[in-house]
Amino acid sequence: MRNRTPQFRWRVPQCHPDFPIYTAAESAADHIIHFVGLAAAAAAVGWLLDRVAPGATIKHLVSVSIYCFGLVGMLTAAPSTIWSVRAA
């Protein structure tokens, strides 16, 4: 008996090239929400580092800094990928 690897055929749904289509109001709301979220994250990072820094060890500062970098990076990457796809 032959050892056969099963063949999977994935079906990718075909979408219209302009999908999703947003109205100008929806696009403006999306920009505003992302800007407010990024501004709030920047304020939160400043507050967090201010609260931790006075009595923190190097380990604490490094771990909080990595967390803050990840938070701001995530909130920056999400809208930039969405907006770059829309512009393309």
C-alpha distances in whole Angstrom, upper triangle without the diagonal:
4,7,9,13,15,17,21,24,27,30,33,36,39,42,45,46,50,48,49,53,56,59,62,63,59,59,62,61,58,60,63,60,58,62,63,60,60,64,63,60,63,66,63,62,66,67,64,65,68,68,65,67,70,69,66,64,62,59,60,61,58,56,58,58,54,54,57,55,52,54,56,53,51,54,54,51,50,53,53,49,50,53,52,49,52,54,51
4,6,10,12,15,18,21,24,27,30,34,36,39,43,43,47,45,47,50,53,57,59,60,57,56,59,59,55,57,60,57,55,59,60,57,57,61,61,58,60,63,61,60,63,64,62,62,66,65,63,65,68,67,63,62,60,57,58,59,55,53,56,55,52,52,54,52,49,51,53,50,48,51,51,48,47,50,50,46,47,50,48,46,49,51,48
4,7,10,12,16,19,22,25,28,31,34,37,41,41,44,43,44,48,50,54,56,57,54,53,56,56,52,54,57,54,52,55,57,54,54,57,57,54,56,59,57,56,60,61,58,58,62,62,59,61,64,63,60,58,56,53,54,55,52,50,52,52,48,48,51,49,46,48,50,46,45,48,48,45,44,47,47,43,44,47,46,43,46,48,45
4,6,9,12,15,18,22,25,28,30,34,37,38,41,39,41,44,47,51,53,54,51,50,53,53,49,51,54,52,50,53,54,51,51,55,55,52,54,57,55,54,58,59,56,57,61,60,58,60,63,62,59,57,55,52,53,54,51,49,51,51,47,47,49,47,44,46,48,45,42,45,46,42,42,44,44,40,41,44,43,40,43,45,42
4,6,9,13,15,19,22,25,27,31,34,35,38,36,37,41,44,47,50,51,47,47,50,49,46,47,50,48,46,49,51,48,48,51,51,48,51,54,52,51,54,55,53,54,57,57,55,57,60,59,55,54,52,49,50,51,47,45,47,47,43,43,45,44,40,42,44,41,39,42,42,38,38,41,40,37,38,41,39,37,40,42,39
4,6,10,13,16,19,22,25,28,31,32,35,33,35,38,41,45,47,48,45,44,48,47,44,46,48,46,44,48,49,46,46,50,50,47,50,53,51,50,53,54,52,53,57,56,54,56,60,59,55,54,52,49,50,51,48,45,47,47,43,43,45,43,40,41,43,40,38,40,41,37,36,39,39,35,36,39,38,35,38,40,37
4,7,10,13,16,19,21,25,28,29,32,31,32,36,38,42,45,46,42,42,45,45,41,43,46,44,42,46,47,45,45,49,49,46,49,52,50,49,53,54,52,53,56,56,54,56,60,59,56,55,53,50,50,50,47,45,47,46,43,42,44,42,39,40,42,39,37,39,39,36,35,37,37,33,34,37,35,32,35,37,34
4,6,10,12,16,18,22,25,26,29,27,29,32,35,39,41,42,39,38,42,41,38,40,43,41,39,42,44,41,42,45,45,43,46,48,47,46,50,51,49,50,53,53,52,54,57,57,53,53,51,48,48,48,45,43,44,44,40,40,41,40,36,38,39,36,34,36,36,33,31,34,34,30,30,34,32,29,32,34,32
4,6,9,13,15,18,22,23,26,24,26,29,32,36,39,40,36,36,40,39,36,38,41,39,38,41,43,40,41,44,45,43,45,48,46,46,50,51,49,50,54,54,52,54,58,57,54,54,52,49,49,49,46,44,45,44,41,40,42,40,36,37,39,36,33,35,35,32,30,32,32,28,29,32,30,27,29,32,29
4,6,10,12,15,19,20,23,21,23,26,29,32,35,36,33,32,36,35,32,34,37,35,34,37,39,37,37,41,41,39,42,44,43,43,46,47,46,47,50,50,49,51,55,55,51,51,49,46,46,46,43,41,42,41,38,37,38,37,33,34,35,32,30,32,32,28,27,29,29,25,25,28,27,24,26,28,26
4,6,9,12,16,17,20,18,20,23,26,30,33,34,31,30,34,34,31,33,36,34,33,36,38,36,37,40,41,39,41,44,43,43,46,48,46,48,51,51,50,52,56,56,53,53,51,48,48,47,45,43,43,42,39,38,39,37,34,35,35,33,30,32,32,28,26,28,28,24,24,27,26,22,24,27,25
4,6,9,13,14,17,15,17,20,23,26,29,30,27,27,30,30,27,29,32,31,30,33,35,33,33,37,37,36,38,41,40,40,44,45,44,45,48,49,48,50,53,53,50,50,48,46,45,45,43,40,41,40,37,36,37,35,32,32,33,30,27,28,29,25,23,24,25,21,20,23,22,19,20,23,21
4,6,10,12,14,12,14,17,20,24,27,28,25,25,28,28,25,28,31,29,28,32,34,32,33,36,37,36,38,41,40,40,44,45,44,45,48,49,48,50,54,54,51,52,50,47,47,46,44,42,41,41,38,37,37,36,32,32,33,30,28,28,29,25,23,24,24,21,20,22,22,18,19,22,20
4,7,9,12,10,13,15,19,22,25,27,24,23,27,27,25,27,30,29,28,32,34,32,33,36,37,36,39,41,41,41,44,46,45,46,49,50,50,51,55,56,53,53,51,49,48,47,45,43,43,42,39,38,38,36,33,33,33,31,28,29,29,26,23,24,24,20,19,21,20,17,17,20,18
4,6,8,7,9,12,15,18,21,23,20,20,24,24,22,24,27,26,26,29,31,30,31,34,35,34,36,39,39,39,42,44,43,45,47,48,48,50,53,54,51,52,50,48,47,46,44,42,42,41,38,37,37,35,32,32,31,29,27,27,27,24,21,21,22,18,16,18,18,14,14,17,16
4,5,5,8,10,13,16,19,21,19,19,22,23,21,23,26,26,26,28,31,30,31,34,35,35,37,39,39,40,43,44,44,46,48,49,49,51,54,55,53,54,52,50,49,48,46,44,43,42,39,38,38,36,34,33,32,30,28,28,27,25,22,21,22,19,17,18,17,14,13,16,14
4,6,8,10,13,16,18,21,19,17,21,22,20,22,25,25,24,27,29,29,29,32,34,33,35,38,38,38,41,43,43,44,47,48,48,49,53,54,51,52,50,48,47,46,44,42,41,40,38,37,36,34,32,31,30,28,26,26,25,22,20,19,19,16,14,15,14,11,10,12,11
4,6,6,10,12,14,17,15,14,18,19,17,19,22,22,22,24,27,26,27,30,31,31,33,36,36,37,39,41,41,42,45,46,46,48,51,53,50,51,49,48,46,45,43,42,41,39,37,36,35,33,31,30,29,27,25,25,24,22,19,18,18,16,13,13,13,10,8,11,10
3,5,9,12,15,17,14,14,17,18,16,18,21,21,20,23,25,25,26,29,30,30,32,34,34,35,38,39,39,41,43,44,45,46,50,51,49,49,48,46,45,43,42,40,39,38,36,34,33,32,30,29,28,26,24,23,23,21,18,17,17,15,12,13,14,11,9,12,12
4,6,10,13,14,11,11,15,15,13,16,19,18,18,21,23,22,24,26,27,27,30,32,32,33,36,37,37,39,41,42,43,44,48,49,47,48,46,44,43,42,40,38,37,36,34,32,32,30,28,27,26,25,22,21,21,19,16,15,16,14,11,12,14,10,9,12,13
4,7,10,12,10,9,13,14,13,15,18,18,18,21,23,23,24,27,28,28,30,32,33,34,37,38,38,40,42,43,44,46,49,50,48,50,48,47,45,44,42,41,39,38,36,34,33,32,30,28,27,26,24,23,22,21,18,16,17,16,12,13,14,12,9,12,13
4,7,8,6,6,10,10,10,12,14,15,16,18,20,20,22,24,25,26,28,30,31,32,34,35,36,38,40,41,42,43,47,48,46,48,47,45,43,42,41,39,37,36,35,33,32,31,29,27,26,25,23,21,21,20,17,15,16,16,12,12,14,13,10,12,15
4,5,5,6,9,10,11,12,14,15,17,18,20,21,23,24,26,27,29,30,31,33,35,36,37,39,41,42,43,45,48,50,48,50,48,47,45,44,43,41,39,38,37,35,33,33,31,29,28,27,25,23,23,23,20,17,19,19,15,14,17,16,12,14,17
4,6,5,6,9,10,11,12,14,15,16,18,20,21,22,24,26,27,29,30,32,33,35,36,38,39,40,42,43,46,48,47,49,47,46,44,42,42,41,38,37,36,34,32,32,31,28,26,27,25,22,22,22,20,16,18,19,15,13,16,16,13,14,17
4,5,5,6,9,10,10,12,14,15,16,18,20,21,22,24,26,27,28,30,32,33,34,36,37,38,40,42,45,47,45,47,46,45,43,41,41,40,37,36,36,33,31,31,30,27,26,26,24,21,21,22,20,16,19,20,16,15,18,18,15,17,20
4,5,5,6,9,10,10,12,14,15,16,18,20,21,22,24,26,27,28,30,31,32,34,36,37,38,40,43,45,43,45,44,43,41,39,39,37,35,34,33,31,29,29,27,25,24,24,22,19,19,20,17,14,16,17,13,13,16,16,13,15,18
4,5,5,6,9,10,11,12,14,15,17,18,20,21,23,24,26,27,29,30,31,33,35,36,37,39,42,44,42,44,42,41,39,38,37,36,33,32,31,29,27,27,26,23,22,22,20,17,17,17,15,11,13,14,11,10,13,13,10,12,15
4,5,5,6,9,10,11,12,14,15,16,18,20,21,23,24,26,27,29,30,32,33,34,36,37,40,42,41,43,42,41,39,37,37,35,33,32,31,29,27,27,26,23,21,22,21,17,17,18,16,13,14,16,13,12,15,16,13,14,18
4,5,5,6,9,10,10,12,14,15,16,18,20,21,22,24,26,27,28,30,31,32,34,36,39,41,39,41,40,39,37,35,35,34,31,30,30,28,25,25,24,22,20,21,19,16,17,18,15,12,15,17,14,13,17,17,15,17,20
4,5,5,6,9,10,11,12,14,15,16,18,20,21,22,25,26,27,29,30,31,33,34,37,39,37,39,38,37,35,33,33,31,29,28,27,25,23,23,21,19,17,18,16,13,13,14,11,9,12,13,10,10,14,14,12,14,17
4,6,5,6,9,10,11,12,14,15,17,18,20,21,23,24,25,27,29,30,31,33,36,38,36,38,37,36,34,32,31,30,28,27,26,24,22,21,21,18,16,17,16,12,12,13,11,8,10,13,10,9,13,14,12,14,17
4,5,5,6,8,10,10,12,14,15,16,18,20,21,22,24,26,27,28,30,31,34,36,35,37,36,36,33,31,31,30,27,26,26,24,22,22,21,18,16,18,17,13,13,16,14,11,13,16,14,13,16,18,16,17,21
4,5,5,6,9,10,10,12,14,15,16,18,20,21,22,24,26,27,28,30,33,35,33,35,35,34,31,29,29,28,25,25,24,22,20,20,19,16,15,16,15,11,12,14,12,10,13,15,13,13,17,18,17,19,22
4,5,5,6,9,10,10,12,14,15,16,18,20,21,22,24,25,27,28,31,33,31,33,32,31,29,27,27,25,23,22,21,19,17,17,16,13,12,13,11,8,8,11,9,7,10,12,11,11,14,16,15,17,20
4,5,5,6,9,10,11,12,14,15,17,18,20,21,23,24,26,27,30,32,31,33,32,31,29,27,27,26,23,21,22,20,17,17,17,14,12,13,13,9,9,12,11,9,11,14,13,13,16,18,17,18,21
4,5,5,6,9,10,11,12,14,15,16,18,20,21,22,24,26,28,30,29,32,31,30,28,26,26,25,22,21,22,20,17,18,17,14,12,15,14,10,12,15,14,12,14,17,16,16,19,21,20,21,25
4,5,5,6,9,10,10,12,14,15,16,18,20,21,22,24,27,29,27,29,29,28,25,23,24,22,19,19,19,16,14,15,14,11,10,12,11,7,10,12,11,10,13,16,15,16,19,20,20,21,24
4,5,5,6,9,10,10,12,14,15,16,18,20,21,22,25,27,26,28,26,26,23,22,21,20,18,16,17,15,12,12,12,9,7,10,10,6,7,11,11,10,12,15,15,15,17,20,20,21,23
4,5,5,6,9,10,11,12,14,16,17,18,20,21,24,26,25,27,27,27,24,22,22,22,18,17,18,16,13,14,15,12,10,13,13,10,10,14,14,13,15,18,18,18,20,23,23,23,26
4,5,5,6,9,10,10,12,14,15,16,18,20,22,24,23,26,26,25,22,21,21,20,17,17,18,15,12,14,15,11,10,13,13,10,12,16,15,15,17,20,20,20,23,25,25,26,29
4,5,5,6,9,10,10,12,14,15,16,18,21,23,21,23,23,22,19,18,18,17,14,13,14,11,9,10,11,7,6,10,10,8,10,13,14,14,16,18,19,19,22,24,24,25,28
4,5,5,6,9,10,11,12,14,15,16,19,22,20,22,22,22,19,17,17,17,14,12,14,12,9,10,12,9,7,11,12,10,11,14,15,15,17,20,20,20,22,25,25,26,28
4,5,5,6,9,10,11,12,14,15,18,20,20,22,22,22,19,17,19,18,14,14,16,14,11,13,15,12,11,14,15,13,14,18,18,18,20,23,23,23,26,28,28,29,32
4,5,5,6,8,10,10,12,14,17,18,17,20,20,20,17,15,17,15,12,12,14,11,9,12,13,10,10,14,14,13,15,18,18,19,21,23,24,24,26,29,29,30,33
4,5,5,6,8,10,11,12,15,17,15,18,17,17,14,12,13,13,9,9,11,9,6,9,11,9,8,12,13,12,14,17,18,19,20,23,24,24,26,28,29,30,32
4,6,5,6,9,10,10,13,16,15,18,17,18,15,13,15,15,11,10,13,12,9,12,14,12,11,15,17,15,16,20,21,22,23,25,26,27,28,31,32,32,34
4,6,5,6,9,10,12,14,14,17,18,18,15,13,16,15,12,12,15,13,11,14,16,14,14,17,18,17,19,22,23,23,25,28,28,29,31,33,34,35,37
4,5,5,6,8,11,13,12,15,15,15,11,10,13,12,8,9,12,10,9,12,14,12,13,16,17,17,19,21,22,24,25,27,28,29,31,33,34,35,37
4,5,5,6,9,11,10,12,12,13,10,8,10,11,7,8,11,11,9,12,14,13,13,16,18,18,19,22,23,25,26,28,29,30,31,34,35,36,38
4,6,6,7,10,10,14,14,16,12,11,14,14,11,11,15,14,12,15,18,16,16,20,21,21,22,25,26,27,28,31,32,32,34,37,38,38,40
4,6,7,9,9,13,14,15,11,11,14,14,11,12,16,14,13,17,18,17,18,21,22,22,24,26,27,29,30,32,33,34,36,38,39,40,42
4,6,7,6,9,11,11,8,7,11,11,8,10,13,13,12,15,17,16,18,20,22,22,24,26,27,29,30,32,34,34,36,38,39,40,42
4,6,5,8,9,11,8,7,10,12,10,10,14,14,13,16,18,18,19,21,23,23,24,27,29,30,31,33,35,35,37,39,40,41,43
4,6,9,11,13,11,10,14,15,13,14,18,18,17,20,22,22,22,25,27,27,28,31,32,34,34,37,38,39,40,43,44,44,46
4,7,10,12,9,10,13,14,13,15,18,18,18,21,23,23,24,26,28,28,30,32,33,35,36,38,40,41,42,44,46,46,48
4,7,8,6,6,10,11,10,12,14,15,15,18,20,20,21,23,25,26,27,29,31,33,34,35,37,38,39,42,43,44,45
4,5,5,6,9,10,11,12,14,15,16,18,20,21,23,24,26,27,28,30,32,34,34,36,38,39,40,42,44,45,46
4,5,5,6,9,10,10,12,14,15,16,18,20,21,22,24,26,26,28,30,32,32,34,36,37,38,40,42,42,44
4,6,5,6,9,10,11,12,14,15,17,18,20,21,22,24,26,27,29,31,31,32,35,36,37,39,41,42,42
4,5,5,6,8,10,11,12,14,15,16,18,20,21,23,24,25,27,30,30,31,34,35,36,38,40,40,42
4,6,5,6,9,10,10,12,14,15,16,18,20,21,22,24,26,28,28,30,32,33,34,36,38,38,40
4,6,5,6,9,10,10,12,14,15,16,18,20,21,22,24,27,27,28,30,32,32,34,36,37,38
4,5,5,6,9,10,11,12,14,15,16,19,20,21,23,25,26,27,29,31,31,33,35,36,37
4,5,5,6,9,10,10,12,14,15,17,18,20,21,24,24,26,28,29,30,32,34,35,36
4,5,5,6,9,10,11,12,14,15,16,18,20,22,22,24,26,27,28,30,32,33,34
4,5,5,6,9,10,10,12,14,15,16,18,21,21,22,24,26,26,28,30,31,32
4,5,5,6,9,10,11,12,14,15,17,19,20,21,23,25,26,27,29,30,32
4,5,5,6,8,10,11,12,14,16,18,18,20,22,23,24,26,28,29,30
4,6,5,6,8,10,10,12,14,16,16,18,20,21,22,24,26,27,28
4,6,5,6,9,10,10,12,15,15,16,18,20,21,22,24,25,27
4,5,5,6,9,10,11,13,15,16,17,19,20,22,24,25,26
4,5,5,6,8,10,12,12,14,16,17,18,20,22,23,24
4,6,5,6,9,11,11,12,14,16,16,18,20,21,22
4,5,5,6,9,10,11,13,14,15,17,19,20,21
4,6,6,7,9,11,12,13,15,16,18,19,21
4,6,6,6,9,11,11,12,15,16,17,18
4,6,5,6,9,10,10,12,14,15,16
4,6,6,7,9,10,11,13,15,16
4,5,5,6,8,10,11,12,14
4,5,5,6,9,10,10,12
4,6,5,6,9,10,11
4,6,5,6,9,10
4,5,5,6,9
4,5,5,6
4,5,5
4,6
4
